[in-house]
Amino acid sequence: MGEGNASPNLYKAIMEKYVHIELHGDCNHDYINGFNVKIIEGLGTDVPDFVNSKGYVPKQGDMIYLLPGVNIPRVKLKDLTLNLGIRVVRDPAKANVIFSGKSSMGKMTGSNWYYIADAEVILNNVKEICKDEYYIEKLETALDASGSTKICSNWSDMRNCLSRNNTNHYENGYIYAIEEEYIDAYNGMQGKLIYNETELLTNINGDDSTIIDEEVFQQLKNMFESSDSDNHILAMEIMANSHYEKSILYLQMLLSNYCYQISNSHTKSHVNFKSMLSYFNWLPRDIGNRSAETIVRIIDDKGLLTVDMIKRLYKEYTHSIHGNINYDDVFELKEVTIKQEYLDKLNLSSLNLINPEPEENLEVTSQLQEIMHMIDEIIPDELIEAVLTDIKTNDFKTELIATEEELIISESELNKTEEESNNNQIEETNGGNDLDWF
């Protein structure tokens, strides 16, 4: 249930164990007099989020659990559950679908910065410089019990003693661990489909929600440009309750153009507005001015980009697009030309100075234009009008054939007349000459 187009991979914890060493005082790269050892368990050094599935489609009977950090208004969830028969549960073990927010990982985990090295390398170093077998056996026992292949410590102990000043022996990074208060929730997540909260948000504000179109956009602009902060709050509330997918272009432009007013309003931290920001996987601190290029990418990542959106963005950000065109990976300037009066003087229909045509092509174009100009002078305007009027019917073809036949007949008669005239001239010439012609 509730899988949609989700990946079949269910969430399963990949916990790693590390042996942590804390040296006693007065140790150096030639001598270790003792140390404390403990086994720590974590999620590893690279844990971006808990999400493992995409394409959530609500199904009747779904039982959903919201991880800490999910920004979804419970009132709106109530409407969704009533309409679709979905239940929100408090125990993740009872849920079949779980939603994670951008801040869920930060809320549920803690992290510590460690210097980490290969266990076998460190064990060999310890054996060389620690003369007390008790500590060597203690370290070996911890490695065997944990099955760990990594040893971690602080910078000073790792660099000066454990690695024996060999910086190639270790690396550094955070090791993440589940906070104690969320261990039960984390265990209940195992084997479940986990979606990003944005996939639930698209179902929260339904088709009856406000769609921010051009008219509403202009009204919201006026509200943000007002000196009255109450107008700003109202505009933000309208944005938060809009249909996110159908309003995505104007939401992005408002968030960018009026980031100052929005950032200075306490409403940005209200659950409704944070819910809208979560649709873009943002937190309130992510609000800021964005270029048209960035807005295109944001909308494209949602699979909602259209040609009309591109045109509207260009209209809104023409100046900034032109000013940053050399660094823009979305918009491209393809043509610089000259004004029409100079095109006319040069007998050109167009001239692209960025990607100019070869000179011979320009000459051909100019010659063709001269020929067309001559044709315009020769062919009467009345005939051109008649052609444009009749070309959609067969009458033009008939008239053309009739005209052609008339021209043929006229030409035949003209030739006949010329032949008769020439014959007469020959007879007159022959009659007026006494010479015999052979």
Sequence and secondary structure as in RCSB ss.txt:
>XXXX:A:sequence
MGEGNASPNLYKAIMEKYVHIELHGDCNHDYINGFNVKIIEGLGTDVPDFVNSKGYVPKQGDMIYLLPGVNIPRV
KLKDLTLNLGIRVVRDPAKANVIFSGKSSMGKMTGSNWYYIADAEVILNNVKEICKDEYYIEKLETALDASGSTK
ICSNWSDMRNCLSRNNTNHYENGYIYAIEEEYIDAYNGMQGKLIYNETELLTNINGDDSTIIDEEVFQQLKNMFE
SSDSDNHILAMEIMANSHYEKSILYLQMLLSNYCYQISNSHTKSHVNFKSMLSYFNWLPRDIGNRSAETIVRIID
DKGLLTVDMIKRLYKEYTHSIHGNINYDDVFELKEVTIKQEYLDKLNLSSLNLINPEPEENLEVTSQLQEIMHMI
DEIIPDELIEAVLTDIKTNDFKTELIATEEELIISESELNKTEEESNNNQIEETNGGNDLDWF
>XXXX:A:secstr
   TT  S       EEEEEEEE SS BTTBB  EEEEEEEESBS    S         TT EEEE TT    HH
HHHHHHHHHT EE S GGG SEEEE TTHHHHHEEEEEEEEEEHHHHHHHHHHHB  HHHHHHHHHHHHHH   E
EEE HHHIIIIISTT GGGEEEEEEEEE GGGHHHHHHHTT EEEETHHHHHHHS TTSB   HHHHHHHHHHHT
SS HHHHHHHHHHHHTB TTTTHHHHHHHHHHTHHHHHTSGGGGSHHHHHHHHHTT  GGG     HHHHHHHHH
HTT   HHHHHHHHHHSHHHHHHTGGG SS         HHHHHHTT S   SSS   HHHHHHHHHHHHHHHHH
HHHS HHHHHHHHHHTTSSHHHHHHHHHHHHHHHHHHHHHHHHHHHHHHHHHHHHHT  S   
